[in-house]
């Protein structure tokens, strides 16, 4: 018997929530695996074309943008999973009450569009670096000063108030829902865009480090993805970010003095 003031839990509703969460998590896992398989395939193709100069055409730009966007998908979807699951759980409850239901895929689309904007900027940056001969065939910068400066920027950004504000919005799905909820499909899309924008504000400088170590250096891509996941979701995430920031500052100083 339930205590006074406590609503009994419907076992069927709880089972449906568990099933929905499992389906969403499996779908997100599948998307992440597909993205990584694509990146591995792209890396193999790059190894076969290291002696070929890159010729920028509209098709090349589009393919490079696709590569960046899929890379961001593979890196960021795991850390966005709790927010997407939270959105889906709330919408399952709304549907159970006969209210308007919006699939979690609409929210996820908004999140990915936000990172698509970053991917467009990263593609433009790659094109610009290539035009001024600051990019090697392995897609890493050739200037020690630029290398050190990017690591210093990434390290310093870890300690800024803007970084911490963005990180707080990314760390708590329930707080985000409480403060940013909007009804309907358009509202869900906007919520996804907003959440993606906060996560972009949290991580964009880290992604710029890929120009130093090699855009398709998959070990670094995986390492940064793990770092972002730990910083956003683990209990000691703030300290993980600070330790990482200190390490990047040290590496930046080393690269500048070496150059």
Buried (B, 14 or more C-beta within 10 A) or exposed (E): EEEEEEEEEEEEEEEBBEEBBEEBBEBBEEBBEEBBEBBEEBBEEBEEEEEEEBEEEEEBBEEBBBBBBBBBBBBBBBBBBBBBBBBBBBBBEBEBEEEEEBBBBBBBBBBBBBBBBBBBBBBEBBBEBBEEEBBEEEBBBEBBEBBBBBBBBBBBBBEEEEBBEBBBBBBBBEEBBEEBEEEEBEBBBBBBBBBBBBBBBBBBBBBBBBBBBBBBBBEBBBEBBEBBBBBBBEEEBBEBBBBBBEEBBEBBBEBBEEE
